Amino acid sequence: MAGDVIKLSVEYCRQAKPEVVIPEEKVTQATKDSVKWMVKIDNQEERLVINDEVIKGGRISLEVLEKWAGKEITIMPYLVTVSKKKAVTIIVKKVFPMLILQGKRRKGMNRSNSETAADLLYGDYTMDESGFNKLKQQLISIFVSEKKKKQEDAEKYADQRINKVRSFARKSDDNLFKIFNNEIEWYSMGKLEDVAHKMVAKMKANKGGEFSDAVLTGKVKEHDSSKSFINHVKKAIIEYLSKNKGRFENLNITDGSTGVLYQYLLDHGVQTPTFNDKISGLGITIHDVWAYQVFITDYAINGNNFTAKLEFIYWDHFGLDYPDIVNYDNDIFYSWFVLQHFKNYQPFITKIIINETCNGTF
């Protein structure tokens, strides 16, 4: 891959049939120094030049260039005439974008990454006593385990919530979406109110999938919580690259692990971005980041200086699960919950992409 170092040497032969190999120690230094190299890229041949230096010599060591990524490269030594019989062909693996950091949670999955997140389920309650009782038992468990209510009180609170759910379940879909749209204006303002309406409309379209919006991305990027997270990640990357003389290969994540930089975030108490704003619109549209990934999309070294282009991806779920009925006793959440879980409207995943650059020296 780009950045790897390859070493090549030539075999010297006397022109004869068959060719006779000449031991290297019997070849003059002048001959060795006059060995030139050609490189073939995309069927175009050119002299092998690295960092503005024409490569010569019978033994060479060179770093695979980023511009070769994803291509078949043929390197050919010669004295007078280029011969493909002496060529070496390599296929350079494309490096970027390179995943270098991710949290423990994955988009669309629950905390243990074992199944679909509960807030992305839909149509999972039947519109009958069986469905209402299923929800009631779940609410009781939350009131007891998390709210520390006695069993008798937990049942009373659960019955209150279930009566409201029943009431909203009797409303038409259009009426529920009207409540959803009207009430969401209490939790958003300005351009983010428009974004909130777009998100309700996407849910009404009932196609699931992902949602991105430039206004939402801009507001998330400007938020102090996001700025702090990004700055900490950039600092971790700079420290790592400086310590490792600009080498980035070991940052590459090819499995489900969090990556070598994750420990830095733990050690420094870095939290994923959270948006608890109650009226700006961020609290209702995204609230917090469920999962994230960080990629290097481009990388350059100039002397002892390096520049890395980064892509931060935040994922969140625009959906509810039953603890939300316990925590938020408001019409908007009853209409939202009923639409999603009783009336089969699909929630979706919100995707935020933020591009950054970091620079450092080693």
C-alpha positions as CSV (number, residue, x, y, z in Angstrom):
1,M,0.0,0.0,0.0
2,A,1.0,3.6,-0.2
3,G,3.8,4.4,2.3
4,D,5.3,1.0,2.2
5,V,9.0,0.7,1.4
6,I,10.1,-1.7,-1.3
7,K,13.6,-2.8,-2.1
8,L,14.7,-3.9,-5.6
9,S,18.0,-5.1,-7.0
10,V,19.0,-6.1,-10.5
11,E,20.6,-9.3,-11.8
12,Y,23.5,-8.7,-14.2
13,C,23.7,-10.9,-17.3
14,R,26.1,-11.1,-20.2
15,Q,24.3,-11.1,-23.6
16,A,24.4,-14.6,-24.8
17,K,22.0,-17.4,-25.6
18,P,21.2,-18.5,-23.0
19,E,22.0,-15.5,-20.9
20,V,24.9,-15.9,-18.4
21,V,24.5,-14.4,-15.0
22,I,27.5,-12.3,-13.8
23,P,28.2,-12.3,-10.1
24,E,27.5,-8.8,-8.7
25,E,31.0,-8.5,-7.2
26,K,32.5,-8.8,-10.8
27,V,30.3,-5.8,-12.0
28,T,32.1,-2.5,-12.0
29,Q,30.7,0.3,-9.7
30,A,30.3,2.5,-12.8
31,T,28.0,-0.1,-14.3
32,K,26.0,-0.4,-11.2
33,D,25.6,3.4,-10.9
34,S,24.4,3.7,-14.5
35,V,21.4,1.4,-14.0
36,K,18.3,3.4,-14.7
37,W,14.6,2.6,-13.9
38,M,11.4,3.0,-15.7
39,V,7.9,2.8,-14.2
40,K,4.7,1.9,-16.1
41,I,1.5,3.3,-14.8
42,D,-1.8,2.9,-16.7
43,N,0.1,1.9,-19.8
44,Q,2.2,5.1,-19.6
45,E,6.0,4.6,-19.2
46,E,8.2,7.2,-17.5
47,R,11.5,7.5,-15.7
48,L,11.2,6.6,-12.0
49,V,11.3,9.8,-10.1
50,I,10.7,10.0,-6.3
51,N,10.6,13.5,-4.6
52,D,12.1,15.1,-7.7
53,E,15.0,12.7,-7.7
54,V,15.7,10.4,-10.7
55,I,16.2,6.9,-9.3
56,K,19.4,5.2,-10.4
57,G,21.6,2.3,-9.2
58,G,21.5,-1.5,-9.1
59,R,20.0,-1.6,-5.7
60,I,17.2,0.8,-4.8
61,S,14.8,1.4,-1.9
62,L,11.7,3.5,-2.5
63,E,8.4,4.4,-0.8
64,V,5.2,3.5,-2.6
65,L,3.6,6.8,-3.7
66,E,0.1,7.7,-2.8
67,K,-0.6,8.5,-6.5
68,W,0.0,4.8,-7.3
69,A,-2.9,3.7,-5.0
70,G,-5.3,1.3,-6.6
71,K,-3.1,0.9,-9.7
72,E,-0.9,-1.8,-11.2
73,I,2.7,-0.6,-11.2
74,T,5.5,-2.1,-13.3
75,I,9.1,-1.1,-12.5
76,M,11.8,-2.0,-15.0
77,P,15.6,-1.6,-14.7
78,Y,17.7,-1.0,-17.7
79,L,21.1,0.1,-19.0
80,V,20.4,0.9,-22.6
81,T,17.1,-0.7,-23.6
82,V,14.1,-1.3,-21.4
83,S,13.3,-5.0,-21.1
84,K,10.0,-6.2,-19.7
85,K,11.6,-9.6,-18.9
86,K,13.4,-7.9,-16.0
87,A,10.3,-6.1,-14.8
88,V,8.6,-6.3,-11.4
89,T,4.8,-5.7,-11.2
90,I,3.0,-4.7,-8.0
91,I,-0.6,-3.9,-7.4
92,V,-0.8,-1.0,-4.9
93,K,-3.7,-1.3,-2.5
94,K,-5.8,1.8,-2.3
95,V,-5.4,3.2,1.2
96,F,-7.9,6.0,1.6
97,P,-10.4,6.5,3.0
98,M,-8.9,4.7,6.0
99,L,-10.9,4.0,9.1
100,I,-8.8,5.0,12.1
101,L,-11.3,5.4,15.0
102,Q,-14.7,4.3,15.9
103,G,-16.7,4.0,19.1
104,K,-17.9,0.7,20.6
105,R,-21.5,1.2,19.3
106,R,-22.5,0.6,15.7
107,K,-25.1,2.5,13.7
108,G,-28.5,0.8,13.8
109,M,-27.5,-1.7,16.5
110,N,-28.1,-2.0,20.2
111,R,-25.4,-1.3,22.8
112,S,-24.0,-4.9,22.5
113,N,-24.1,-4.7,18.7
114,S,-26.1,-8.0,18.8
115,E,-29.4,-6.9,17.3
116,T,-31.3,-3.9,15.9
117,A,-31.5,-1.0,18.2
118,A,-34.9,-0.8,20.0
119,D,-35.5,2.8,18.8
120,L,-35.3,1.5,15.2
121,L,-37.9,-1.1,15.6
122,Y,-41.4,-0.4,14.2
123,G,-44.7,-2.2,14.1
124,D,-43.6,-4.3,17.0
125,Y,-46.8,-3.9,19.1
126,T,-50.2,-5.2,18.0
127,M,-53.1,-2.8,18.2
128,D,-54.9,-5.0,20.8
129,E,-54.8,-6.0,24.5
130,S,-51.8,-8.2,23.8
131,G,-49.8,-5.2,22.4
132,F,-50.9,-2.8,25.2
133,N,-50.1,-5.3,27.9
134,K,-46.7,-6.0,26.4
135,L,-45.9,-2.3,26.6
136,K,-47.3,-2.0,30.1
137,Q,-45.0,-4.7,31.5
138,Q,-42.0,-3.0,29.9
139,L,-43.0,0.3,31.4
140,I,-43.4,-1.2,34.8
141,S,-39.9,-2.7,34.6
142,I,-38.5,0.8,33.9
143,F,-40.4,2.5,36.7
144,V,-39.1,-0.2,39.1
145,S,-35.5,-0.6,37.9
146,E,-34.6,2.9,36.8
147,K,-37.1,5.2,38.6
148,K,-37.0,3.1,41.8
149,K,-40.7,3.0,42.2
150,K,-42.5,0.4,44.4
151,Q,-44.3,-2.3,42.4
152,E,-47.7,-0.8,43.2
153,D,-46.7,2.7,42.2
154,A,-45.0,1.4,39.1
155,E,-48.2,-0.3,38.0
156,K,-50.1,2.9,38.6
157,Y,-47.7,5.1,36.6
158,A,-47.6,2.5,33.8
159,D,-51.4,2.4,33.6
160,Q,-51.5,6.2,33.2
161,R,-49.0,6.0,30.3
162,I,-50.9,3.1,28.7
163,N,-54.2,5.0,28.9
164,K,-52.6,7.8,26.9
165,V,-51.1,5.4,24.4
166,R,-54.6,3.8,23.9
167,S,-56.0,7.3,23.4
168,F,-53.4,8.2,20.8
169,A,-53.7,4.8,19.1
170,R,-57.4,5.6,18.3
171,K,-56.4,8.8,16.4
172,S,-55.9,8.7,12.6
173,D,-52.5,8.7,11.1
174,D,-53.0,12.2,9.7
175,N,-54.0,13.5,13.1
176,L,-51.0,12.0,14.8
177,F,-48.6,13.5,12.2
178,K,-50.4,16.9,12.7
179,I,-49.7,16.7,16.4
180,F,-46.1,15.5,15.7
181,N,-45.5,18.5,13.3
182,N,-47.1,21.1,15.5
183,E,-45.5,20.0,18.8
184,I,-42.0,19.7,17.3
185,E,-42.1,23.5,16.8
186,W,-41.9,23.8,20.6
187,Y,-38.5,22.0,20.5
188,S,-36.9,23.8,17.5
189,M,-36.5,27.2,16.1
190,G,-35.2,29.0,13.0
191,K,-33.7,26.9,10.3
192,L,-33.6,23.8,12.6
193,E,-37.4,24.0,12.8
194,D,-37.4,23.5,9.0
195,V,-35.1,20.5,9.4
196,A,-37.3,19.1,12.1
197,H,-40.3,19.3,9.8
198,K,-38.3,17.6,7.0
199,M,-37.5,14.7,9.4
200,V,-41.2,14.3,10.3
201,A,-42.0,14.3,6.6
202,K,-39.4,11.6,6.0
203,M,-40.9,9.4,8.7
204,K,-44.4,9.9,7.1
205,A,-42.9,8.9,3.7
206,N,-42.2,5.6,5.5
207,K,-39.1,4.5,3.6
208,G,-36.6,4.4,6.5
209,G,-32.9,4.7,5.3
210,E,-30.7,7.6,6.2
211,F,-31.2,11.3,6.5
212,S,-28.6,14.1,6.0
213,D,-29.1,17.9,5.9
214,A,-26.6,20.7,5.4
215,V,-28.2,23.0,8.0
216,L,-28.3,20.2,10.6
217,T,-24.6,19.3,9.9
218,G,-23.6,23.0,10.2
219,K,-25.4,23.4,13.6
220,V,-23.8,20.1,14.9
221,K,-20.4,21.2,13.8
222,E,-20.7,24.6,15.5
223,H,-21.9,23.0,18.8
224,D,-19.3,23.1,21.7
225,S,-19.8,19.4,22.4
226,S,-18.9,18.5,18.8
227,K,-16.0,21.0,18.7
228,S,-14.5,19.5,21.9
229,F,-14.8,16.0,20.6
230,I,-13.2,16.8,17.2
231,N,-10.4,18.8,18.8
232,H,-9.5,15.9,21.2
233,V,-9.5,13.4,18.3
234,K,-7.3,15.7,16.2
235,K,-4.9,16.1,19.1
236,A,-4.7,12.3,19.5
237,I,-4.0,11.9,15.8
238,I,-1.3,14.5,15.8
239,E,0.4,13.0,18.9
240,Y,0.4,9.6,17.4
241,L,1.8,10.6,14.0
242,S,4.4,12.8,15.6
243,K,5.5,10.0,17.8
244,N,5.6,7.5,14.9
245,K,7.4,9.8,12.5
246,G,4.4,10.3,10.3
247,R,3.7,6.6,9.8
248,F,-0.1,5.9,9.8
249,E,-0.4,2.2,8.8
250,N,-1.1,0.9,12.3
251,L,-4.1,3.2,12.7
252,N,-6.0,1.3,10.0
253,I,-9.1,-0.5,11.3
254,T,-10.1,-3.6,9.3
255,D,-12.3,-5.3,11.8
256,G,-14.9,-4.3,14.5
257,S,-12.3,-2.9,16.9
258,T,-12.3,0.7,18.1
259,G,-8.7,1.3,17.0
260,V,-5.4,2.3,18.7
261,L,-6.6,5.9,19.3
262,Y,-9.6,5.0,21.3
263,Q,-7.6,4.5,24.5
264,Y,-6.5,8.1,24.3
265,L,-10.1,9.2,24.4
266,L,-10.8,7.0,27.4
267,D,-7.7,8.3,29.2
268,H,-8.7,11.9,28.7
269,G,-12.4,11.4,29.5
270,V,-13.5,12.4,26.1
271,Q,-17.3,12.0,25.6
272,T,-19.1,11.6,22.3
273,P,-21.1,14.7,21.3
274,T,-24.3,15.3,23.2
275,F,-26.9,18.0,22.3
276,N,-29.3,18.6,25.3
277,D,-30.6,21.8,23.8
278,K,-34.4,21.8,24.5
279,I,-35.5,24.5,22.2
280,S,-32.8,25.1,19.5
281,G,-33.7,22.0,17.6
282,L,-30.6,19.8,18.1
283,G,-32.1,18.1,21.2
284,I,-35.2,16.8,19.2
285,T,-33.5,16.2,15.9
286,I,-30.4,14.4,17.0
287,H,-30.0,14.7,20.8
288,D,-26.7,12.8,20.9
289,V,-24.4,10.8,18.8
290,W,-25.1,7.0,18.9
291,A,-22.1,5.9,16.9
292,Y,-19.2,7.6,15.2
293,Q,-16.4,6.8,12.8
294,V,-13.3,8.8,11.8
295,F,-11.5,8.4,8.5
296,I,-8.3,9.7,7.0
297,T,-9.3,10.7,3.5
298,D,-5.9,12.0,2.3
299,Y,-2.4,12.3,3.7
300,A,0.7,14.1,2.7
301,I,4.2,14.4,4.1
302,N,6.6,17.3,3.2
303,G,9.9,16.9,4.9
304,N,9.1,16.5,8.6
305,N,5.6,18.0,8.3
306,F,2.4,16.1,7.7
307,T,-1.1,17.0,6.8
308,A,-4.1,14.7,7.2
309,K,-7.6,15.3,5.9
310,L,-10.2,13.8,8.1
311,E,-13.8,12.8,7.8
312,F,-15.9,12.5,11.0
313,I,-19.2,10.6,10.6
314,Y,-21.8,10.8,13.4
315,W,-24.8,8.5,13.4
316,D,-28.0,8.8,15.4
317,H,-31.4,7.1,15.3
318,F,-34.5,9.2,14.7
319,G,-36.8,6.9,16.6
320,L,-38.2,6.1,20.1
321,D,-38.2,3.1,22.3
322,Y,-40.4,2.4,25.3
323,P,-38.2,4.1,28.0
324,D,-39.0,7.4,26.2
325,I,-42.6,7.0,27.2
326,V,-41.5,6.9,30.8
327,N,-39.1,9.8,30.5
328,Y,-41.2,12.1,28.3
329,D,-44.8,12.4,29.1
330,N,-45.7,14.8,26.2
331,D,-48.1,14.6,23.3
332,I,-45.3,14.7,20.7
333,F,-43.8,11.5,22.1
334,Y,-47.1,9.7,22.3
335,S,-47.9,10.5,18.7
336,W,-44.4,9.6,17.6
337,F,-44.3,6.3,19.6
338,V,-47.7,5.2,18.3
339,L,-46.9,6.0,14.7
340,Q,-43.7,4.1,14.9
341,H,-44.5,1.1,17.1
342,F,-48.3,0.6,16.6
343,K,-48.9,2.0,13.1
344,N,-45.8,0.7,11.4
345,Y,-44.0,3.9,10.3
346,Q,-40.3,3.4,9.9
347,P,-37.8,5.5,11.9
348,F,-34.4,6.2,10.2
349,I,-30.8,6.9,10.8
350,T,-29.4,10.5,10.8
351,K,-26.0,10.9,9.3
352,I,-23.7,13.8,9.9
353,I,-20.4,14.2,7.9
354,I,-17.8,16.8,9.1
355,N,-14.6,17.3,7.2
356,E,-11.5,18.5,9.1
357,T,-7.7,18.9,8.6
358,C,-4.9,18.4,11.0
359,N,-1.2,19.3,10.7
360,G,1.9,18.4,12.6
361,T,5.6,17.7,12.6
362,F,7.8,14.8,13.6
